[in-house]
Amino acid sequence: MKKLAFLAILLVTITGVAQQKERKDKRSNLTTEQMAELMTKKMTLHLDLNEKQQAQVNEINIEIAAKKKEMRANRKEMADMNDTEKFEARKAFLDDRIEVKEKMKSILNAEQYEKWEKSMKRKAGKKRQDTKRKGRKGRK
């Protein structure tokens, strides 16, 4: 009976790990243009963008997707940075976020911009919670 319980737990664990790895692999196989197109489509559905806005937002999303891909590729190098380098990298990241925010403000109308900003805050909160959960799991 103990062996059966052990095998069941082992099977469930292996299946869960395999699914997580599969999800990560799917995300990394997308090109920057594909990632940007998906982000733009989601925003179009959420914010009801017109054609001109879609084109402008897509250009911004291409830049964002390229930077995200670059950050993922350099993740290990970033861990080895000293404090000054980390500060400069964080500062550059925040400057990029400010620039994106200004561009979005010029593209979207007031209602769309407010809706976009709320969704960005919600998304950031979700990421923070996920990071906390992962941190707790790693400490146990």
C-alpha angles and dihedrals in degrees: 000000000000091000091052092050090047092051091049092052091046092051093050092049094049092048092051094050092048092052092050091051091048091053092051092049093052092052095050095050094067119100120233090254091053092048090048092048092052092048090049093049091051091049091048090055093044099041102027094236122193122228095267092049091047092056093048094045091047090058090053091046091052089056091047093048092050091051092047091051091048091050091050090051092049097042094111092048090050091056090058095052122116121237095268093051091047090051092051092047092049091047091052090048092053091046088054091050091051090050092050091048092052092048092049090049090056093047103042128062118241095267094047092046092052091049091048092050092051091051091049091052091048091048092050091050091051092051090050091052092048090050091051091050092050090048092054093049091051094052097054 
